[in-house]
Amino acid sequence: MSKDQHPSIIAAFWMTGALFSFMAMAVSGRELSQDLSTFQILFFRSLIGVFLIGFLVARSRHGWSQLATRRTKGHLIRNLAHFGGQYGWFYGLAFIPLAEVIAIEFTTPIWTALLAWLLLSERITLPRLIALIFGVSGLLLILRPGMESLHPASFAVLAGAMGYALSYIQTKSLSATDTPLCILFYMTVMQLPLGLIPSVMDWKTPGMHSIPWILVVALTAMSAHYCMARAFKLADATVVVPMDFLRLPLIAVVGYLFYEEVIDWPVAAGAGLMLAGNLINIHAERRKSPLRHESLREPLSPE
């Protein structure tokens, strides 16, 4: 690509890679759920991730020395929360429409703002409060409590979004002292036994047809957030976040074409409310600090 291209155009290309990675990860998770438990999916994902991140650490400028950390407790809290987030996400893929999983996941900025207020003493400004109100309204529109029976998987995804939020708060804290590769390395190492131990209790040997899907899950987990991180580095969140919300209509089309899932318009409307709230908050943050590139989601943590 030409070096004289506008950074926002290059960021859009990186986000295209992230979007396709997220969709491939969702489809592969749905396919694997037919043969493997959620714990096994997470185990294989971490197993491949250990080798992949280990290779990147070995080739990086700081090498293995960057893994020295005094914040083992912080890494443990982050990875327990992130593992819970992953479990809720992959569990939801097996039982509810793909678009509903992604839409509920978009509540993560709501819980991140609340946890930042509770744990980091960050102020909830008027724009942030508006984003919270829009987000909760969108969530109620998606879940439609009282109108129909809700599948437990919906609540699992919602709990997973809360887990992701706590992991993002911990990532923000850890990134002050540890490198991104250090954070990702401990993520794979710590989450490996969390997936392995429950898997052994109900082990199902994956067939040859599952191997490609396992590889897709592991590789797209890394590629999705690598692409997103590159996009955030090149452009403001006002460019990147709206593109991330394209995951919802795109995954709805995938669900319709491959799984005959009906496109649920209340889910789309609810996600639209969340997007509106996020954009209001991002615009306010940019006016307050024009040189600061804000993002409502940490791109370091693979979902």
C-alpha positions, 0 to 999 in steps of 0.5 A: 500500500502506498505510503502517502495513503491517509492513515484512516484509509490504512486503518480501515484496511486493518479493521477489515482484517479484524472483522473477518478474523472475528467472523471466522472465530465465531463460525469456528467456535460454533462448529467446534461446539458440536463436538467439543465442550467450551472448556476444550475449545479454550484449552486448545486455543491456549495451547496453540497460543503458548507456542505462538506467543512464545515464538513472538517473545523469542523474536522480539527486541526484549526477548525472554527478559520481558517476562520478568514481572512483579505483578503475578497477582495482577496477571492472575486476576486479569486472566481469571476474568478474561477466561470467564469472558471467553467462556461466556462468549464461546458458550453463547455461540453454541446456543443463541444466534451469532448476532445476539452474541455479538450484540450482548458483547457490545455491552463491555464498554458499559461495564468497563466504565462502571468498573473504572469508576469503582476500581480506578476512581475515574469520574463518570462525566455527563457523556459517559453517563449518556453512554451508560444510559444508551447502553443499558437501554440497548441491552434491554431492547436486545434481551426484551425481558418479560416478552419471551423466555431467555436462553441461559446462554444470553446471561452467560454472554452478558456475564462474559462481557463483564469479565472482559471489562474487568480484564480490560481494567487490569490490562490498563493497569498492567500495561504501565509496567509490563509489555504487551507480549508479556501480558499475552504470554501470561494470558496463554500460560495461566489460562491453559490449565484453566481449560485443561483441568475441566476438559480432562474430566469430560474429555472428547478426542477431537476428530480430524475434521475439528483440527482446521477449526481449532487452528482457525480459533487460535490464529484468528484470536491473535490476528483479530486483535493485532489488526485492531491494535494497528488500526487504533494506532493509526486512527482515532476511535471515532474511525475504528469503533464504528467499523467494529460495530460492523461486526453485528450486521456482518455476523447476522448475514453469516448466521442467515446464510450458513445457519438459517438464523433470522435477522433480529431487528430489535437486536440491531436496534439495541446495538445501534443505541450502544453505538450512539452512546459510544460515539457521544462519549468518544466525541466528548473525550476528543474535545476535552483532549484532542491529542489523545486517541481514546478507545473504549475497548482494549485491543490487547486482549484476544476475545 
